[in-house]
């Protein structure tokens, strides 16, 4: 779990990033999770653009991705979710 100060710092770092993974109509699939996992391994901090839908659906998808990949949801603004997972040492 990230502290509020750490979340603020990560949000600031993520501001200039572009979404690297786009969620399609099928939602969170194993192939999508593999893409997000690969992006997190390469960058630690990424943006994911979710498919259009209800806010509650988007929140559930973001939480599902984060829990499946042992990542933290740093921010969720509209259809864009910022995920963070530190690189293993």
Secondary structure as GFF3:
##gff-version 3
##sequence-region A 1 89
A	DSSP	alpha_helix	4	14	.	.	.	ID=ss1
A	DSSP	beta_strand	19	22	.	.	.	ID=ss2
A	DSSP	alpha_helix	30	43	.	.	.	ID=ss3
A	DSSP	beta_strand	45	49	.	.	.	ID=ss4
A	DSSP	alpha_helix	55	69	.	.	.	ID=ss5
A	DSSP	beta_strand	72	77	.	.	.	ID=ss6
A	DSSP	beta_strand	80	84	.	.	.	ID=ss7
###
